[in-house]
Amino acid sequence: MQRQKADVYVKQRTQPKSLNKQASIQDDHVTAAPSGYVARSAFKLLQLDDRYKFLRPGRVIVDLGAAPGGWSQAIVERTRSRTAGKVFALDLLPVVGIEGVTSIQGDFLDVETQERLRRMAADAALGSVDENDADKQSEGFVDVVVSDMMANTTGNPITDTEASLELCRAATDFALRTLKRDHHLLQSQERKSPISLASKSSVLVMKYFMSHEADSFRKQVLKKHFHFVKAEKMEASRKESREQFWICIGFKGRQSM
Ligand SMILES: C[S@@+](CC[C@H](N)C(=O)[O-])C[C@H]1O[C@@H](n2cnc3c(N)ncnc32)[C@H](O)[C@@H]1O
């Protein structure tokens, strides 16, 4: 309670125009907030976007681990996307109603739930897609995948790290099947700052717990599939937390592993 009261980001939450229902979800990092972002974690995404500017109008964005809805609120604000079919949110728990966000409640680790989300985004981005219309989907149809997913922590660092990495693996696999390929990133452009590319390239953002295994995953999987991969510790993350965010920019297409 003391920490929550003193937290500058909890104090800073202001009324976003995108919120059209009062939050009613009980969660220890959320205080039902008729006047503000429904979660202080919204500031982490906003800070990351201040740096990289990947939340642009018109982009198709998938928000994983979205409840109660702070990141989705931030996405709608930054992209000014109030019409359905651009922003998709998924969580085990309900996401608050946000104008312009299509949400699914379910376990992302469940293959059928993930497939439902993938088809929903494909249909919205490409028009109704036939089951076998591989060509239409092969170049990808999602611009940005963000994941703030985190299983309930047990206090055991090995268990918590593995649980976090399992969610990152699943989010990466989904991103590799849905993100648009960035053929336009030619050799010369690749040497440019990732900041100048994030607004027009595919982007994957994921929360993870720092560990040796996470670092191996970054080197063996993320760096293989993306032109730029960077680990960021956000100012809005609590100082004592081991959480960081990977931002991966410019999707090369699925590579053989
Ligand atoms: C830190 S919270 C996300 C906060 C959210 N980004 C916001 O701004 O409101 C982490 C979320 O991950 C979700 N989560 C954990 N495991 C999941 C899974 N297997 N499938 C879907 N969501 C999951 C939890 O239910 C929880 O809501």
Ligand as a Chemical Component Dictionary entry (heavy atoms), coordinates in Angstrom:
data_LIG
# 
_chem_comp.id                   LIG 
_chem_comp.type                 NON-POLYMER 
_chem_comp.pdbx_formal_charge   0 
_chem_comp.three_letter_code    LIG 
# 
loop_
_chem_comp_atom.comp_id 
_chem_comp_atom.atom_id 
_chem_comp_atom.alt_atom_id 
_chem_comp_atom.type_symbol 
_chem_comp_atom.charge 
_chem_comp_atom.model_Cartn_x 
_chem_comp_atom.model_Cartn_y 
_chem_comp_atom.model_Cartn_z 
_chem_comp_atom.pdbx_ordinal 
LIG C1  C1  C 0  1.287  -7.316  -15.976 1  
LIG S1  S1  S 1  -0.290 -7.903  -16.434 2  
LIG C2  C2  C 0  -0.623 -7.022  -17.902 3  
LIG C3  C3  C 0  -1.009 -5.587  -17.699 4  
LIG C4  C4  C 0  -1.498 -4.946  -18.994 5  
LIG N1  N1  N 0  -0.421 -4.800  -19.965 6  
LIG C5  C5  C 0  -2.097 -3.580  -18.773 7  
LIG O1  O1  O 0  -1.451 -2.589  -19.108 8  
LIG O2  O2  O -1 -3.221 -3.491  -18.271 9  
LIG C6  C6  C 0  0.103  -9.495  -17.047 10 
LIG C7  C7  C 0  -1.090 -10.203 -17.667 11 
LIG O3  O3  O 0  -0.648 -11.402 -18.305 12 
LIG C8  C8  C 0  -1.763 -12.264 -18.314 13 
LIG N2  N2  N 0  -1.368 -13.628 -18.662 14 
LIG C9  C9  C 0  -0.499 -14.425 -18.009 15 
LIG N3  N3  N 0  -0.437 -15.635 -18.596 16 
LIG C10 C10 C 0  -1.288 -15.593 -19.655 17 
LIG C11 C11 C 0  -1.679 -16.539 -20.643 18 
LIG N4  N4  N 0  -1.177 -17.775 -20.653 19 
LIG N5  N5  N 0  -2.579 -16.164 -21.574 20 
LIG C12 C12 C 0  -3.100 -14.918 -21.563 21 
LIG N6  N6  N 0  -2.772 -13.972 -20.656 22 
LIG C13 C13 C 0  -1.876 -14.309 -19.709 23 
LIG C14 C14 C 0  -2.310 -12.127 -16.898 24 
LIG O4  O4  O 0  -3.641 -12.573 -16.820 25 
LIG C15 C15 C 0  -2.145 -10.636 -16.640 26 
LIG O5  O5  O 0  -3.343 -9.935  -16.881 27 
# 
loop_
_chem_comp_bond.comp_id 
_chem_comp_bond.atom_id_1 
_chem_comp_bond.atom_id_2 
_chem_comp_bond.value_order 
_chem_comp_bond.pdbx_ordinal 
LIG C1  S1  SING 1  
LIG S1  C2  SING 2  
LIG S1  C6  SING 3  
LIG C2  C3  SING 4  
LIG C3  C4  SING 5  
LIG C4  N1  SING 6  
LIG C4  C5  SING 7  
LIG C5  O1  DOUB 8  
LIG C5  O2  SING 9  
LIG C6  C7  SING 10 
LIG C7  O3  SING 11 
LIG C7  C15 SING 12 
LIG O3  C8  SING 13 
LIG C8  N2  SING 14 
LIG C8  C14 SING 15 
LIG N2  C9  SING 16 
LIG N2  C13 SING 17 
LIG C9  N3  DOUB 18 
LIG N3  C10 SING 19 
LIG C10 C11 SING 20 
LIG C10 C13 DOUB 21 
LIG C11 N4  SING 22 
LIG C11 N5  DOUB 23 
LIG N5  C12 SING 24 
LIG C12 N6  DOUB 25 
LIG N6  C13 SING 26 
LIG C14 O4  SING 27 
LIG C14 C15 SING 28 
LIG C15 O5  SING 29 
# 
